[in-house]
Amino acid sequence: MAPDLRDARAVLATTPARWASLTATLAPDLLARVPAPGEWSALQCLQHLVDNEELVMLPRIEALLAGRDFDAGHPGSRWAAPESAAEAGEMARELAVRFDGLRAEALRVVDGLREADMRRSARHPRHGPVTLGLLLRYWAGHDLMHTVQAERALMQAFIEASGPWRPAFADHDAALAPGSAREGE
């Protein structure tokens, strides 16, 4: 059974609180730490989610509701790398607040949708015809993917410092399992 609008909304509603907790409680150097070459730090994952919220998802929903096709473009990061751990911590907290506000606006839009809207369609240049229902399920999965990616990045310092227990983390150890969960949009 595919998740419905209620399920997607539930995921979308939980993501800001997860990020608020991470950015309020973790050391800035952990948030900015890149787990392995070519992978994103937790901070970079949050930057991406803010970009996605602001520049991709809401415009795509608006296009679908208006019966317009949308482009496949996804902006690159708009964020400069922080110059210090203190700057990384401040940036992370500010982004979490910004993300919370953007998501609150997005949830108001989602709350105004009806089940019939889930069948509205548009053409995506790379994926062909897509519906609003597909986009909402993708959006929820995208949130989860990048939050898990961030948590995996955060795990690396703990994995490296776990001594004889390190092999227990083999499935999550960036040093043992190189690769990136980067964008496929």
C-alpha positions as semicolon CSV with decimal commas, in nm:
position;residue;x (nm);y (nm);z (nm)
1;M;0,000;0,000;0,000
2;A;0,139;0,339;-0,100
3;P;0,151;0,609;0,165
4;D;-0,133;0,859;0,134
5;L;-0,149;1,236;0,177
6;R;-0,191;1,197;0,554
7;D;0,127;0,986;0,577
8;A;0,329;1,228;0,364
9;R;0,207;1,523;0,569
10;A;0,302;1,346;0,893
11;V;0,659;1,300;0,772
12;L;0,679;1,658;0,648
13;A;0,553;1,782;0,985
14;T;0,817;1,594;1,187
15;T;1,127;1,703;0,998
16;P;1,165;2,060;1,136
17;A;1,156;1,939;1,497
18;R;1,424;1,680;1,426
19;W;1,647;1,949;1,280
20;A;1,574;2,194;1,561
21;S;1,681;1,930;1,811
22;L;1,999;1,840;1,623
23;T;2,108;2,201;1,574
24;A;2,024;2,307;1,930
25;T;2,204;2,023;2,104
26;L;2,501;1,906;1,898
27;A;2,844;2,065;1,882
28;P;2,890;2,288;1,577
29;D;3,202;2,099;1,466
30;L;2,995;1,778;1,450
31;L;2,729;1,951;1,240
32;A;2,990;2,084;0,995
33;R;3,204;1,767;0,984
34;V;3,217;1,609;0,637
35;P;3,203;1,231;0,691
36;A;3,408;1,136;0,383
37;P;3,525;1,301;0,061
38;G;3,231;1,372;-0,165
39;E;2,970;1,336;0,109
40;W;2,770;1,605;0,283
41;S;2,793;1,718;0,641
42;A;2,475;1,744;0,846
43;L;2,490;2,121;0,793
44;Q;2,507;2,074;0,415
45;C;2,205;1,843;0,431
46;L;2,011;2,112;0,617
47;Q;2,122;2,376;0,367
48;H;1,995;2,154;0,087
49;L;1,660;2,101;0,260
50;V;1,616;2,478;0,298
51;D;1,703;2,532;-0,070
52;N;1,464;2,254;-0,170
53;E;1,183;2,393;0,042
54;E;1,218;2,745;-0,085
55;L;1,313;2,698;-0,449
56;V;1,180;2,359;-0,557
57;M;0,886;2,202;-0,376
58;L;0,646;2,491;-0,330
59;P;0,700;2,617;-0,688
60;R;0,633;2,264;-0,816
61;I;0,313;2,234;-0,613
62;E;0,201;2,575;-0,743
63;A;0,275;2,462;-1,101
64;L;0,080;2,138;-1,054
65;L;-0,219;2,321;-0,908
66;A;-0,211;2,569;-1,197
67;G;-0,179;2,295;-1,458
68;R;0,169;2,407;-1,566
69;D;0,470;2,187;-1,636
70;F;0,785;2,252;-1,438
71;D;1,155;2,230;-1,503
72;A;1,390;1,967;-1,372
73;G;1,634;2,225;-1,247
74;H;1,756;2,209;-0,895
75;P;1,966;2,496;-0,766
76;G;2,313;2,439;-0,637
77;S;2,380;2,535;-0,280
78;R;2,350;2,905;-0,207
79;W;2,553;2,877;0,112
80;A;2,916;2,964;0,179
81;A;3,106;2,722;0,399
82;P;3,128;2,847;0,757
83;E;3,472;2,977;0,855
84;S;3,462;2,849;1,212
85;A;3,279;2,604;1,435
86;A;3,099;2,895;1,602
87;E;2,981;3,022;1,263
88;A;2,870;2,669;1,169
89;G;2,665;2,642;1,488
90;E;2,503;2,981;1,436
91;M;2,432;2,902;1,071
92;A;2,280;2,564;1,162
93;R;2,050;2,714;1,426
94;E;1,942;2,996;1,191
95;L;1,877;2,749;0,910
96;A;1,671;2,527;1,140
97;V;1,453;2,826;1,231
98;R;1,424;2,927;0,865
99;F;1,336;2,570;0,767
100;D;1,069;2,558;1,037
101;G;0,907;2,875;0,901
102;L;0,924;2,757;0,541
103;R;0,781;2,420;0,635
104;A;0,496;2,580;0,832
105;E;0,404;2,770;0,514
106;A;0,431;2,451;0,308
107;L;0,211;2,259;0,551
108;R;-0,057;2,528;0,517
109;V;-0,050;2,463;0,142
110;V;-0,060;2,085;0,194
111;D;-0,349;2,123;0,441
112;G;-0,546;2,302;0,170
113;L;-0,514;2,012;-0,072
114;R;-0,794;1,767;-0,137
115;E;-0,770;1,405;-0,237
116;A;-0,879;1,501;-0,590
117;D;-0,574;1,729;-0,615
118;M;-0,348;1,425;-0,582
119;R;-0,435;1,332;-0,943
120;R;-0,337;1,671;-1,087
121;S;-0,047;1,623;-1,324
122;A;0,233;1,809;-1,495
123;R;0,527;1,713;-1,712
124;H;0,871;1,688;-1,559
125;P;1,136;1,709;-1,833
126;R;1,329;1,407;-1,704
127;H;1,056;1,194;-1,544
128;G;0,765;1,266;-1,777
129;P;0,411;1,300;-1,640
130;V;0,397;1,321;-1,261
131;T;0,108;1,379;-1,024
132;L;0,083;1,589;-0,712
133;G;0,040;1,267;-0,512
134;L;0,372;1,135;-0,646
135;L;0,543;1,465;-0,570
136;L;0,418;1,466;-0,209
137;R;0,540;1,110;-0,151
138;Y;0,876;1,200;-0,307
139;W;0,898;1,508;-0,085
140;A;0,842;1,302;0,230
141;G;1,100;1,046;0,120
142;H;1,343;1,327;0,033
143;D;1,307;1,469;0,385
144;L;1,375;1,131;0,540
145;M;1,666;1,056;0,307
146;H;1,855;1,376;0,384
147;T;1,781;1,362;0,756
148;V;1,913;1,006;0,770
149;Q;2,210;1,117;0,557
150;A;2,281;1,392;0,810
151;E;2,250;1,151;1,101
152;R;2,491;0,914;0,926
153;A;2,737;1,204;0,887
154;L;2,701;1,282;1,258
155;M;2,759;0,916;1,348
156;Q;3,108;0,910;1,195
157;A;3,288;1,080;1,484
158;F;3,126;0,836;1,727
159;I;3,201;0,536;1,507
160;E;3,567;0,634;1,476
161;A;3,593;0,671;1,854
162;S;3,415;0,346;1,944
163;G;3,728;0,134;1,963
164;P;3,662;-0,240;1,954
165;W;3,292;-0,183;1,879
166;R;3,365;-0,012;1,546
167;P;3,290;-0,326;1,340
168;A;2,934;-0,317;1,476
169;F;2,886;-0,003;1,264
170;A;3,011;-0,156;0,939
171;D;2,691;-0,069;0,752
172;H;2,726;0,298;0,851
173;D;3,103;0,351;0,864
174;A;3,198;0,595;0,588
175;A;3,556;0,466;0,600
176;L;3,440;0,112;0,521
177;A;3,150;0,186;0,290
178;P;3,252;0,478;0,070
179;G;2,977;0,638;-0,130
180;S;2,738;0,918;-0,110
181;A;2,364;0,950;-0,064
182;R;2,369;1,263;-0,277
183;E;2,092;1,399;-0,488
184;G;1,922;1,211;-0,763
185;E;1,668;1,480;-0,848
